[in-house]
């Protein structure tokens, strides 16, 4: 399938976030689903947001993959938040 990036999305992901993103995109691909990136750096995020340091990304919610499946695919150290119109992925090992 295809990874789409919303017009205006800016920023680069740290290597660990690139790897996590790849795992989630591979899950979507296994379900014949596209991945739509809606935010990396740009947008309105909280002051301590991991978006600004390349450790967070937002994607449009999948139709066939669940958050539970995403958690399993992406591995440990990730928080996934179900926002209104997207899922927020943040690498924050505790």
C-alpha positions as CSV (number, residue, x, y, z in Angstrom):
1,X,0.0,0.0,0.0
2,X,1.0,3.6,0.1
3,X,2.2,6.1,2.7
4,X,0.6,9.5,2.2
5,X,1.8,12.7,3.8
6,X,-0.6,15.6,4.2
7,X,0.4,18.7,2.5
8,X,2.3,21.0,4.8
9,X,3.6,18.2,7.1
10,X,7.1,19.1,8.2
11,X,9.9,17.6,10.3
12,X,12.1,14.6,10.5
13,X,11.7,11.7,12.9
14,X,14.5,10.4,15.1
15,X,15.7,6.9,14.0
16,X,13.7,5.1,16.7
17,X,10.6,6.9,15.6
18,X,11.3,6.1,11.9
19,X,11.6,2.5,12.9
20,X,8.3,2.6,14.8
21,X,6.6,4.4,12.0
22,X,7.8,1.7,9.6
23,X,6.4,-1.1,11.8
24,X,3.0,0.6,11.9
25,X,3.0,1.2,8.1
26,X,3.9,-2.5,7.6
27,X,0.9,-3.5,9.7
28,X,-1.3,-1.3,7.6
29,X,0.2,-2.8,4.4
30,X,-0.5,-6.3,5.7
31,X,-4.2,-5.3,5.9
32,X,-4.1,-3.6,2.4
33,X,-4.5,-0.2,4.0
34,X,-2.8,3.1,3.2
35,X,-1.1,5.2,5.9
36,X,-1.9,8.9,6.1
37,X,0.6,11.1,8.1
38,X,-1.2,14.1,9.4
39,X,1.5,15.7,11.6
40,X,5.1,15.4,12.6
41,X,6.5,18.8,13.7
42,X,4.0,21.3,12.5
43,X,0.7,22.0,14.1
44,X,-0.4,23.0,17.5
45,X,1.2,20.7,20.1
46,X,1.7,21.2,23.8
47,X,4.9,22.8,25.1
48,X,6.6,19.6,26.0
49,X,5.4,17.7,22.9
50,X,7.6,15.0,21.5
51,X,6.6,16.2,18.1
52,X,9.2,19.0,18.4
53,X,12.0,16.6,19.0
54,X,11.1,14.1,16.3
55,X,9.8,11.4,18.6
56,X,6.0,11.7,17.7
57,X,3.8,11.5,14.7
58,X,0.1,11.5,14.0
59,X,-1.7,9.3,11.5
60,X,-5.3,9.2,10.3
61,X,-7.1,6.3,12.0
62,X,-7.0,3.0,10.2
63,X,-10.2,1.3,9.1
64,X,-9.0,-2.3,9.5
65,X,-6.1,-2.1,12.0
66,X,-6.8,-1.4,15.6
67,X,-4.8,0.5,18.3
68,X,-4.2,-2.8,20.0
69,X,-2.7,-4.2,16.8
70,X,-0.6,-1.0,16.4
71,X,0.7,-1.4,20.0
72,X,1.7,-4.9,19.3
73,X,3.4,-4.0,16.0
74,X,5.3,-0.9,17.1
75,X,6.9,-2.5,20.2
76,X,7.7,-1.3,23.7
77,X,8.2,2.3,24.8
78,X,5.4,3.8,22.7
79,X,2.3,5.6,23.8
80,X,-0.6,5.7,21.4
81,X,-3.5,8.1,22.0
82,X,-6.8,7.9,20.3
83,X,-7.5,11.6,19.4
84,X,-10.6,12.9,17.8
85,X,-9.6,12.4,14.1
86,X,-6.2,10.7,14.3
87,X,-4.0,8.5,16.4
88,X,-1.0,10.1,18.1
89,X,2.2,7.9,18.4
90,X,4.9,9.0,20.9
91,X,8.1,7.3,21.8
92,X,8.4,7.7,25.6
93,X,10.1,4.8,27.3
94,X,9.6,4.9,31.0
